[in-house]
Amino acid sequence: MRLNVSKGLLSGLLMVVFASFAFSQAVITGNVVDGDSFPISGAQVNVLGTASSVNTQTDGSFSITTEAGEGILEILDISNGSQQVSFTGVDGETLNLGTIALSGEGVSLGSMVVVGKGVIDLEEDRKTPVAVSTVFREEILDKAQGNVEFPEILENTPNVYVSNQAGGFGDSQMYLRGFDQTNTAFLLNGQPINGMEDGRMYWSNWSGITDIANAVQVQRGLGSSKLAISSVGGTVNIVTKATDKKQGGYVQGLVGNDSYFKGSVGYNTGLVDKWAFSIALSHWQAHRKYAKGTYGNGQSYFMSVGFKPNDTHNFNFLVTGAPQLHGQNFSKNMTGARSYETYGTKWNSNFGFLNGEQFSWRQNYYHKPILNLNWDFDISDKSYLSTVLYASFGRGGGTGPAGNSSRPYGSYAPIDYFRDGADQYYTESGDFNFDLLQQNNINNVENGAGSFGNGIIRRSSVNNHNWYGLVSNFNHDFSDELSLNVGFDGRMYKGTHFQQLNDLLGLTSWNDDFRRDESLGGNVVSATYEANPWAALFNYADEDERISYDYSEKINYIGGFGQLEYATERFSTFFQGAVSTQSYQREGRWADLGESDKVNKVGYNVKGGASVSINDENKLFANAGYYSRQPFLDNIFDNVRYSSDFVDPEVDNELITGFEAGYQYQTNKLKVNLNAYYSKWDNRFFQAGGQEYTASNGNLYSRVQFLYTEVGQLHKGLELDFDAKVNRNFNVRGYVTYGDWNYDGTTPFKVREEDQNQTVDSGEVDLTGVKVGEAPQVTAGFGTKWNITRNFSWDADLNIYGKFFGFVDVEDLVEAVRKGEEYQVEKIDDYALINTGLTYKFKFGNQDIKLRGNVRNLFNHNYISQQDSYGYYFGNGRTWNASVTYNF
């Protein structure tokens, strides 16, 4: 009897196991097409609630294996929307769902956010009314890989201008509606990433973003972010992939002009027993980007761990970084003995050879690991909490010359350090003769003991920081129409800045006491430190081995924010508010020793808007806002490197007022957006350096700073963009923008002599009508993609730039005031560029292989992309890259 019972139990158990096994082998197939019955390649097919996930093939077909005997199959495509299909598996049979048509408006960017949904603020189909453009992963991988700068992926969107690509890998600058990167907010998965001290973005620190970005959304103007951030020009949301729930990986090789090479690998385990792991690694190198001396090499890494213990909680931890080193190229004069006219547009005055190997005065090296922990907590069907805890640890800096000169520190151009003897150090080809310089050091400096005015070296300016932050957002839906968000934003930052020896160039030691506090005594240093982004993490100069300056900056930030939004099918409106307090403090270890007084500044913003859908095709929106933004730390102190004195008069908050209105027309074939904007920026403070300034008293000063307060700017304009699906194989998009950007009002100024830190001139200047430069005020662009066959496609983009003005030369501005003359910035020539690419996809066994080739500046057009106070930057000529990607 017991035996029979045991046999029965065993038989039952085997039947259950067998049944489970049978369902684990269930196969579902089908074909996915768009509204015109054209196959969709690359659509994501998921079995909801499981780890089963595949992508459709080039013919739109898919085959997915699942353990579920029944469930829901979800098909998503960025361009064509999504659909859910119920299924019931049959033991031992393949279930064919036939043809599944997608004909929606595309998958929203919000649906791509796996975790962090409450802290990543994205515009969703005008529900939050702002002017917006989104670039998805496929286009990022096609057009912004390798030797292309990450912000260049945005250049095909309205009012985005990218310049200075010829400066070196990662040295490009991005402008949005005429505002530079310091006044555009950049967010990575809801984490602010602009520099805490000055708002700057260094794209060389983010070269790995192209490998991991799911999408980039540009919100022009006030944006939809609830944080109190620097979105004067707009907000750029970078959404990276979290831990991928689909098992698989890729291997990619990419080559480009000037011996560029990049190799990348990535792998995802898929979701296994509530856990998932993703990793991506890459290495790149090149002997130059385009201009001479712009060599570089680096790596990137991305590791992500996802944990979903239940339907209530979702966790994701990631660490990413992109250590790199690259040579830099700075602006130069158009004409003269040492100029583009003499040596050509690829000339780099920083670059030459030492002992038979390439050597440059100027190179940047940095390593900025980022750690990010996201937690989503679905409290109920009406409430959720989303939190991100993050940290970054930046280590590295930039090299440059120090030494022989009538002043200890000079401009960016190393030729200024040699005065009348500069010509002897340049060869006929324009290369700097470092061998001659090193020999002169050995021959002329007694005992090899150099000092300012006696020898020259290469130093490193080190900029280390530790940054910790927390953003948390609580959302509650009172009803289907009304929702409330409240949250917290906290940041702690400490930046440490000093110089250290990098290469003594034949000397044995360096004596440096410039502006050094007498109580510290002399300072003879001999230890050198390699410019290496990996070594920079831990190997940098101790306090007694530092030169030139040594200080720290501390910034603590606490803010709260809230949003109330009401949305129906045809109407939506929102109101946002945020308030924050920010403290600043300097600590000197070289000059003006000890900690400064702590200064606290309170800032706030309010904004609101409404959107109305007239019918299914026509929508209107408008928004308005007001910011009171705390100044950057570098503007608070009179001379932050050497003094804890505050600027006099005290720098107050900058004030930004914005209005925006827009119209959208959308059908399945055509999407058109028309936006009008008005941005008023008041009480701006800025400073810039100058050389050989003759004061009103007739005295000549070799190095000065120009300080301008109460500066006003007014930016207003129109933006039109469209995206048309001509037929199943051909797509056309474009944009046209017109801007009227001017400085506004009367501005006080001071001229400060640097060596003694004394004011030598002051006055007022009327800036009304002076054009805002550095970005073109009129732009147009057109792009197309043609699917020649199912596997082969061609795309091209044309961008036109006009009404382009140069840099406001503050020295010429003061001189014009003194002479009673009207000042106006220099006009830069208009130009147009064409970029193009080809894609071919095919199968290798059951795996996908993708070939991609790009050519930028197809016709090798010669143009000026930027002007600064030291000269001009030429843009890159024709460049190219080609890649092969194997997906498994």
PyMOL commands that set and color helices and strands:
alter all, ss='L'
color gray80, all
select helices_A, chain A and resi 2-24+109-112+137-143+150-154+165-167+181-183+203-206+209-212+340-343+414-417+419-425+434-444+446-448+518-520+535-537+543-545+633-636+810-819
alter helices_A, ss='H'
color red, helices_A
select strands_A, chain A and resi 26-33+44-47+53-55+61-66+70-77+81-88+94-101+131-136+160-163+173-176+184-188+191-192+213-220+234-240+248-256+260-268+275-286+296-307+313-321+324-327+351-354+357-360+363-367+370-378+383-403+432-433+449-451+456-477+482-503+509-511+524-525+547-567+571-588+594-595+599-613+618-629+654-666+670-694+700-727+730-744+746-753+758-766+778-787+792-802+804-805+827-828+831-844+847-856+864-868+871-874+879-887
alter strands_A, ss='S'
color yellow, strands_A
deselect
rebuild
show_as cartoon
